C-alpha cells in the first residue's frame, strides 16, 4: 500500500475493509508513500463497497444473508485478521477459519452479527444505501463499485445509482 502511494496513480482497496480500517490504516499508509514522491500528482482510491439492499424486509434479509456469508468467507482468511482485530473481533477469524476447514459455509455466515455486518456493509433501502455510501466514503474514495453477491432488482439499482453523485 505504501509502495502504491509512492509509485502508482491509485489504489484499488480490497472489499474486506471497513471505513475505520480504511481511514486509520490504509490512507495513512498511502500518505507515507505519497510523501516520498518527488512531484505531487493525482492519486485515486477505488473501493468495492459491500451493499445489502432491498425494498422489502424479505429482500433485505436475503441480501444481508448473502453479504454475511461473503464477509465470513473473507474473515476466515488469516491475512485479513488485522481488519477484524482493529474492531476487537480477532477471535472471529479463528472461529471462521476452523469452520471453513470443515466446509461449514452456512454456519460461517451465522457468526456475522449485525455489528460486524454494518461495519463492513452499507445496509438498507436504495436511498438509504446511497446516503450511507456518500456519508462513509464520499470524502476519501474517488470511485465506488458495489459489491452485491446476490440478485439485485434492476429498478432498485437504478434508484440507488440515481441518488449517487457521478463524475
N, C-alpha and C positions, 0 to 999 in steps of 0.2 A: 504494500500500500504506500509506503514511503517512497519507494522507487517510482511508482506510478505518479506520485506528486511531483517528483523531480524530473522525470523524463517524458511523461505522456501528456496528452491534452485532455485526459479524462479518466474516469474510473467507473466501471460497471459494478456496483455493490451487489453482493450476494443477497438473495431474498431472505435468508435466515439472519436477519439483522433488525433489531428493534430501533426505534427512534433514539432511545437513550444510548445504545451502543454506537450508533452512527455518530451522534453528537459528541460523546465522551471519548471514543477510541478511534473511529475511522477518520473523522475530519481532522482531529489534531495530528494524526499520523500523516495524512495527506499534506497538511500545512508544514510539517517538518521537512518533507521533501520539496515543497514549493519554495521554502526559504533557501534551498541550495541552488535554485535556478539562477543563472546569471542574468536572464532577461525575463521580466514578468510576461505572461501570456495567459490567454483564456484557458480555463480548466472546467470541465463539466462533470457533474455527478449524475449518473443514471441509476435508478433504483426500481427493482421489480417488487412492488408492494403487495403483500398478501391482502386479499379482499374477500370478505364473506358478506355477500349481498343477497337480499331477497325482498320481494314486495309483500310477501305474506309470512306469517310465522313458520309455516312448513318449509317454504323456500329458504328462509334464513337459517332454519335448523339444518337443512340438508347442506347448504353452503358451509355453515360453521363446522359441521362434522368433517367434510372433505378437507377443510383448511386445518382443522385439528390434526387429522391424520398426516397431512403433509408436514406440518410443524414437527410432529412426533418423529417422522422419518428423519428429518434433518437433525433434530435434537439428539437422536440416538448416536450420532457420529462424534467420536471423541474430539475431533478437531474443532467442533463448534461449541464445546463446553464453555469456553470463555464468555460467550454471549449469555448463556444461562447463569453462570457464576456472578456476573455483574448484577443480576437481579436476585441473587440468593437462591437460585434453583439448580445448583450444580448437581445435586443428587438425582435430580430428574433425569439427567443424561445417563447416569449409571443404570437406573431402572429401565429406561427406554432401550439402552444398548443390550441389556440382558434379554428383554422381550424380543428385540429384533433378531437375536441369535436363535430364539425359539420359534421364530416365524409368527409371532403373536401380533400381527399388524393392526387388527381391530382393537385389541386391548391397549396398544400403544396410544391410539387416538383418545381413548378414555382417560388417560393420565394428563391430558392437556386441559386444565381447568380454564374457567373464564378469565382469570387474571393473566394467565400465560397467553391465551388466545388474543386478548385485547392488547397485550404488549406487542405482539407480532403482527396483528392484522387490524385493519380498519373494518368494522362490522356495522351493518345496518342496511337501511333502505338506500336506494341510489343517491338521493340528495344528501343524506347524512354521510354517506361514504365520500362523496365529492368534498364536502366541508371538512371531513376528517383528514383526508389526504392533504388538502390545502393547509390545514392547521398544523399538522405534524411535520410536513416536508416542504412546504412552499418556500421557506426561506433558506433551504440547504440543498435541495435537489433540483437539477435543471430539467431532467427528463424522468417521467414515471411510466412504467408499464404495469399492467395489472396482472397479478399472479392469482388466477382463479381456477383451481383444479377441480372444476365441476361444470356442468352445463349451465350456461348463462342465457337468460331471456334477452333476446336482441333489443327489445323495447326498453328494458331496464338498463342495458348497457348504453343505449343511445341517451337515456335520461341522465345517467351518470356522467358520460363524457360531455354532454351539453352543459353541465354545471362546472366543468373544469376549464381553467384558462388554457389557451393554446398559444404557441409562439410561431 
